[in-house]
Amino acid sequence: MTYAVPSLVALTLLVCGAVASLPLLVTRTVPKSQPPLAASPLGSHHWIVEAPGDRWFVDGDPISRLDLANRLRLDGEQRLQHFLPSASLSMGEVKRSLQWLRSLSPNPVLLNLPEGGPS
């Protein structure tokens, strides 16, 4: 008994499945931006900005990484934290920083990406 026909059927199904899954692999998902928050139940907002070279700013004022960590841990007010990374930071750096901020703050930390991004 020969296995030629079952082998050809299996190969045909494999190739058809691979071709059918190509659009899913090729298309790129783009994160959806959220509409601006009109009124937050958590009160006021803090804007945390990360610049290259491990430079941090809170509401426009420069702050060291250690002082920022202490401030986030001890912040008793219920408020949203908006994280705005510099466009020159890599996605890996942004991810690590966002995880770090979320691990320190008892309040929600939202990621706000700069408009325009790389072309």
Biotite code that builds the C-alpha atoms (Angstrom):
import biotite.structure as struc

atoms = struc.array([
    struc.Atom([0.000, 0.000, 0.000], chain_id="A", res_id=1, res_name="MET", atom_name="CA", element="C"),
    struc.Atom([1.357, 3.392, -0.940], chain_id="A", res_id=2, res_name="THR", atom_name="CA", element="C"),
    struc.Atom([1.199, 6.554, 1.121], chain_id="A", res_id=3, res_name="TYR", atom_name="CA", element="C"),
    struc.Atom([1.421, 8.915, -1.839], chain_id="A", res_id=4, res_name="ALA", atom_name="CA", element="C"),
    struc.Atom([-2.215, 10.048, -1.860], chain_id="A", res_id=5, res_name="VAL", atom_name="CA", element="C"),
    struc.Atom([-2.498, 10.692, 1.923], chain_id="A", res_id=6, res_name="PRO", atom_name="CA", element="C"),
    struc.Atom([0.862, 12.490, 1.839], chain_id="A", res_id=7, res_name="SER", atom_name="CA", element="C"),
    struc.Atom([-0.262, 14.743, -1.024], chain_id="A", res_id=8, res_name="LEU", atom_name="CA", element="C"),
    struc.Atom([-3.546, 15.505, 0.755], chain_id="A", res_id=9, res_name="VAL", atom_name="CA", element="C"),
    struc.Atom([-1.694, 16.366, 3.970], chain_id="A", res_id=10, res_name="ALA", atom_name="CA", element="C"),
    struc.Atom([0.788, 18.551, 2.079], chain_id="A", res_id=11, res_name="LEU", atom_name="CA", element="C"),
    struc.Atom([-2.057, 20.317, 0.235], chain_id="A", res_id=12, res_name="THR", atom_name="CA", element="C"),
    struc.Atom([-3.876, 21.025, 3.525], chain_id="A", res_id=13, res_name="LEU", atom_name="CA", element="C"),
    struc.Atom([-0.661, 22.307, 5.095], chain_id="A", res_id=14, res_name="LEU", atom_name="CA", element="C"),
    struc.Atom([0.082, 24.678, 2.202], chain_id="A", res_id=15, res_name="VAL", atom_name="CA", element="C"),
    struc.Atom([-3.532, 25.930, 2.076], chain_id="A", res_id=16, res_name="CYS", atom_name="CA", element="C"),
    struc.Atom([-3.505, 26.566, 5.832], chain_id="A", res_id=17, res_name="GLY", atom_name="CA", element="C"),
    struc.Atom([-0.219, 28.463, 5.607], chain_id="A", res_id=18, res_name="ALA", atom_name="CA", element="C"),
    struc.Atom([-1.482, 30.615, 2.729], chain_id="A", res_id=19, res_name="VAL", atom_name="CA", element="C"),
    struc.Atom([-4.764, 31.302, 4.553], chain_id="A", res_id=20, res_name="ALA", atom_name="CA", element="C"),
    struc.Atom([-2.923, 32.472, 7.690], chain_id="A", res_id=21, res_name="SER", atom_name="CA", element="C"),
    struc.Atom([-0.596, 34.880, 5.832], chain_id="A", res_id=22, res_name="LEU", atom_name="CA", element="C"),
    struc.Atom([-2.920, 37.927, 6.126], chain_id="A", res_id=23, res_name="PRO", atom_name="CA", element="C"),
    struc.Atom([-3.018, 37.495, 9.906], chain_id="A", res_id=24, res_name="LEU", atom_name="CA", element="C"),
    struc.Atom([0.762, 37.384, 10.098], chain_id="A", res_id=25, res_name="LEU", atom_name="CA", element="C"),
    struc.Atom([1.359, 40.299, 7.723], chain_id="A", res_id=26, res_name="VAL", atom_name="CA", element="C"),
    struc.Atom([-1.174, 42.817, 9.027], chain_id="A", res_id=27, res_name="THR", atom_name="CA", element="C"),
    struc.Atom([0.071, 45.050, 11.794], chain_id="A", res_id=28, res_name="ARG", atom_name="CA", element="C"),
    struc.Atom([-2.142, 45.932, 14.721], chain_id="A", res_id=29, res_name="THR", atom_name="CA", element="C"),
    struc.Atom([-2.094, 49.569, 15.730], chain_id="A", res_id=30, res_name="VAL", atom_name="CA", element="C"),
    struc.Atom([-3.031, 50.483, 19.295], chain_id="A", res_id=31, res_name="PRO", atom_name="CA", element="C"),
    struc.Atom([-6.282, 52.401, 19.490], chain_id="A", res_id=32, res_name="LYS", atom_name="CA", element="C"),
    struc.Atom([-6.019, 55.779, 21.113], chain_id="A", res_id=33, res_name="SER", atom_name="CA", element="C"),
    struc.Atom([-8.446, 56.613, 23.860], chain_id="A", res_id=34, res_name="GLN", atom_name="CA", element="C"),
    struc.Atom([-10.535, 59.774, 23.752], chain_id="A", res_id=35, res_name="PRO", atom_name="CA", element="C"),
    struc.Atom([-9.430, 62.447, 26.210], chain_id="A", res_id=36, res_name="PRO", atom_name="CA", element="C"),
    struc.Atom([-10.828, 61.976, 29.663], chain_id="A", res_id=37, res_name="LEU", atom_name="CA", element="C"),
    struc.Atom([-13.337, 64.718, 30.411], chain_id="A", res_id=38, res_name="ALA", atom_name="CA", element="C"),
    struc.Atom([-13.930, 64.177, 34.077], chain_id="A", res_id=39, res_name="ALA", atom_name="CA", element="C"),
    struc.Atom([-12.040, 61.554, 35.991], chain_id="A", res_id=40, res_name="SER", atom_name="CA", element="C"),
    struc.Atom([-13.542, 59.979, 39.091], chain_id="A", res_id=41, res_name="PRO", atom_name="CA", element="C"),
    struc.Atom([-9.996, 59.942, 40.492], chain_id="A", res_id=42, res_name="LEU", atom_name="CA", element="C"),
    struc.Atom([-9.662, 63.722, 40.622], chain_id="A", res_id=43, res_name="GLY", atom_name="CA", element="C"),
    struc.Atom([-6.697, 65.581, 39.169], chain_id="A", res_id=44, res_name="SER", atom_name="CA", element="C"),
    struc.Atom([-4.027, 64.129, 36.915], chain_id="A", res_id=45, res_name="HIS", atom_name="CA", element="C"),
    struc.Atom([-0.256, 63.885, 37.078], chain_id="A", res_id=46, res_name="HIS", atom_name="CA", element="C"),
    struc.Atom([1.777, 63.991, 33.880], chain_id="A", res_id=47, res_name="TRP", atom_name="CA", element="C"),
    struc.Atom([4.943, 61.911, 34.110], chain_id="A", res_id=48, res_name="ILE", atom_name="CA", element="C"),
    struc.Atom([7.380, 62.418, 31.220], chain_id="A", res_id=49, res_name="VAL", atom_name="CA", element="C"),
    struc.Atom([10.450, 60.300, 30.519], chain_id="A", res_id=50, res_name="GLU", atom_name="CA", element="C"),
    struc.Atom([13.199, 61.800, 28.383], chain_id="A", res_id=51, res_name="ALA", atom_name="CA", element="C"),
    struc.Atom([16.315, 60.056, 27.046], chain_id="A", res_id=52, res_name="PRO", atom_name="CA", element="C"),
    struc.Atom([19.128, 59.592, 29.520], chain_id="A", res_id=53, res_name="GLY", atom_name="CA", element="C"),
    struc.Atom([16.850, 58.519, 32.396], chain_id="A", res_id=54, res_name="ASP", atom_name="CA", element="C"),
    struc.Atom([15.542, 62.068, 32.876], chain_id="A", res_id=55, res_name="ARG", atom_name="CA", element="C"),
    struc.Atom([12.087, 62.354, 34.425], chain_id="A", res_id=56, res_name="TRP", atom_name="CA", element="C"),
    struc.Atom([9.598, 65.198, 34.784], chain_id="A", res_id=57, res_name="PHE", atom_name="CA", element="C"),
    struc.Atom([6.379, 65.389, 36.813], chain_id="A", res_id=58, res_name="VAL", atom_name="CA", element="C"),
    struc.Atom([3.942, 68.087, 35.731], chain_id="A", res_id=59, res_name="ASP", atom_name="CA", element="C"),
    struc.Atom([6.816, 69.903, 33.979], chain_id="A", res_id=60, res_name="GLY", atom_name="CA", element="C"),
    struc.Atom([9.230, 69.856, 36.933], chain_id="A", res_id=61, res_name="ASP", atom_name="CA", element="C"),
    struc.Atom([12.445, 67.771, 36.721], chain_id="A", res_id=62, res_name="PRO", atom_name="CA", element="C"),
    struc.Atom([12.680, 64.961, 39.261], chain_id="A", res_id=63, res_name="ILE", atom_name="CA", element="C"),
    struc.Atom([15.181, 62.192, 39.904], chain_id="A", res_id=64, res_name="SER", atom_name="CA", element="C"),
    struc.Atom([14.208, 58.565, 39.438], chain_id="A", res_id=65, res_name="ARG", atom_name="CA", element="C"),
    struc.Atom([14.537, 57.894, 43.174], chain_id="A", res_id=66, res_name="LEU", atom_name="CA", element="C"),
    struc.Atom([12.413, 60.905, 44.142], chain_id="A", res_id=67, res_name="ASP", atom_name="CA", element="C"),
    struc.Atom([9.789, 59.869, 41.580], chain_id="A", res_id=68, res_name="LEU", atom_name="CA", element="C"),
    struc.Atom([9.653, 56.357, 43.043], chain_id="A", res_id=69, res_name="ALA", atom_name="CA", element="C"),
    struc.Atom([9.222, 57.736, 46.558], chain_id="A", res_id=70, res_name="ASN", atom_name="CA", element="C"),
    struc.Atom([6.583, 60.199, 45.405], chain_id="A", res_id=71, res_name="ARG", atom_name="CA", element="C"),
    struc.Atom([4.560, 57.495, 43.651], chain_id="A", res_id=72, res_name="LEU", atom_name="CA", element="C"),
    struc.Atom([4.740, 55.129, 46.622], chain_id="A", res_id=73, res_name="ARG", atom_name="CA", element="C"),
    struc.Atom([3.681, 57.780, 49.122], chain_id="A", res_id=74, res_name="LEU", atom_name="CA", element="C"),
    struc.Atom([1.051, 59.559, 47.011], chain_id="A", res_id=75, res_name="ASP", atom_name="CA", element="C"),
    struc.Atom([-2.144, 59.102, 49.022], chain_id="A", res_id=76, res_name="GLY", atom_name="CA", element="C"),
    struc.Atom([-4.371, 61.074, 46.651], chain_id="A", res_id=77, res_name="GLU", atom_name="CA", element="C"),
    struc.Atom([-6.568, 59.246, 44.195], chain_id="A", res_id=78, res_name="GLN", atom_name="CA", element="C"),
    struc.Atom([-5.434, 60.558, 40.814], chain_id="A", res_id=79, res_name="ARG", atom_name="CA", element="C"),
    struc.Atom([-4.610, 59.287, 37.367], chain_id="A", res_id=80, res_name="LEU", atom_name="CA", element="C"),
    struc.Atom([-0.979, 59.121, 36.345], chain_id="A", res_id=81, res_name="GLN", atom_name="CA", element="C"),
    struc.Atom([-0.370, 59.853, 32.643], chain_id="A", res_id=82, res_name="HIS", atom_name="CA", element="C"),
    struc.Atom([2.950, 58.500, 31.359], chain_id="A", res_id=83, res_name="PHE", atom_name="CA", element="C"),
    struc.Atom([4.259, 60.351, 28.301], chain_id="A", res_id=84, res_name="LEU", atom_name="CA", element="C"),
    struc.Atom([7.517, 58.827, 27.012], chain_id="A", res_id=85, res_name="PRO", atom_name="CA", element="C"),
    struc.Atom([9.821, 60.649, 24.627], chain_id="A", res_id=86, res_name="SER", atom_name="CA", element="C"),
    struc.Atom([9.447, 59.620, 20.983], chain_id="A", res_id=87, res_name="ALA", atom_name="CA", element="C"),
    struc.Atom([13.177, 58.830, 20.888], chain_id="A", res_id=88, res_name="SER", atom_name="CA", element="C"),
    struc.Atom([12.843, 55.992, 23.432], chain_id="A", res_id=89, res_name="LEU", atom_name="CA", element="C"),
    struc.Atom([12.599, 52.431, 22.162], chain_id="A", res_id=90, res_name="SER", atom_name="CA", element="C"),
    struc.Atom([9.427, 50.437, 22.748], chain_id="A", res_id=91, res_name="MET", atom_name="CA", element="C"),
    struc.Atom([11.377, 48.168, 25.105], chain_id="A", res_id=92, res_name="GLY", atom_name="CA", element="C"),
    struc.Atom([12.386, 51.143, 27.254], chain_id="A", res_id=93, res_name="GLU", atom_name="CA", element="C"),
    struc.Atom([8.812, 52.425, 27.262], chain_id="A", res_id=94, res_name="VAL", atom_name="CA", element="C"),
    struc.Atom([7.498, 49.014, 28.274], chain_id="A", res_id=95, res_name="LYS", atom_name="CA", element="C"),
    struc.Atom([9.988, 48.666, 31.135], chain_id="A", res_id=96, res_name="ARG", atom_name="CA", element="C"),
    struc.Atom([9.282, 52.187, 32.381], chain_id="A", res_id=97, res_name="SER", atom_name="CA", element="C"),
    struc.Atom([5.517, 51.678, 32.242], chain_id="A", res_id=98, res_name="LEU", atom_name="CA", element="C"),
    struc.Atom([5.797, 48.420, 34.180], chain_id="A", res_id=99, res_name="GLN", atom_name="CA", element="C"),
    struc.Atom([8.035, 50.147, 36.725], chain_id="A", res_id=100, res_name="TRP", atom_name="CA", element="C"),
    struc.Atom([5.581, 53.031, 37.177], chain_id="A", res_id=101, res_name="LEU", atom_name="CA", element="C"),
    struc.Atom([2.608, 50.676, 37.511], chain_id="A", res_id=102, res_name="ARG", atom_name="CA", element="C"),
    struc.Atom([4.448, 48.568, 40.096], chain_id="A", res_id=103, res_name="SER", atom_name="CA", element="C"),
    struc.Atom([5.080, 51.653, 42.263], chain_id="A", res_id=104, res_name="LEU", atom_name="CA", element="C"),
    struc.Atom([1.836, 53.588, 41.990], chain_id="A", res_id=105, res_name="SER", atom_name="CA", element="C"),
    struc.Atom([-1.365, 52.485, 43.710], chain_id="A", res_id=106, res_name="PRO", atom_name="CA", element="C"),
    struc.Atom([-3.211, 54.674, 41.174], chain_id="A", res_id=107, res_name="ASN", atom_name="CA", element="C"),
    struc.Atom([-3.792, 53.823, 37.496], chain_id="A", res_id=108, res_name="PRO", atom_name="CA", element="C"),
    struc.Atom([-0.963, 54.727, 35.101], chain_id="A", res_id=109, res_name="VAL", atom_name="CA", element="C"),
    struc.Atom([-2.088, 55.414, 31.528], chain_id="A", res_id=110, res_name="LEU", atom_name="CA", element="C"),
    struc.Atom([0.283, 55.379, 28.565], chain_id="A", res_id=111, res_name="LEU", atom_name="CA", element="C"),
    struc.Atom([-0.007, 58.462, 26.349], chain_id="A", res_id=112, res_name="ASN", atom_name="CA", element="C"),
    struc.Atom([2.040, 58.072, 23.179], chain_id="A", res_id=113, res_name="LEU", atom_name="CA", element="C"),
    struc.Atom([3.342, 61.208, 21.431], chain_id="A", res_id=114, res_name="PRO", atom_name="CA", element="C"),
    struc.Atom([1.459, 62.144, 18.283], chain_id="A", res_id=115, res_name="GLU", atom_name="CA", element="C"),
    struc.Atom([3.109, 61.708, 14.911], chain_id="A", res_id=116, res_name="GLY", atom_name="CA", element="C"),
    struc.Atom([5.529, 58.908, 15.822], chain_id="A", res_id=117, res_name="GLY", atom_name="CA", element="C"),
    struc.Atom([8.158, 57.672, 13.383], chain_id="A", res_id=118, res_name="PRO", atom_name="CA", element="C"),
    struc.Atom([7.308, 57.800, 9.683], chain_id="A", res_id=119, res_name="SER", atom_name="CA", element="C"),
])
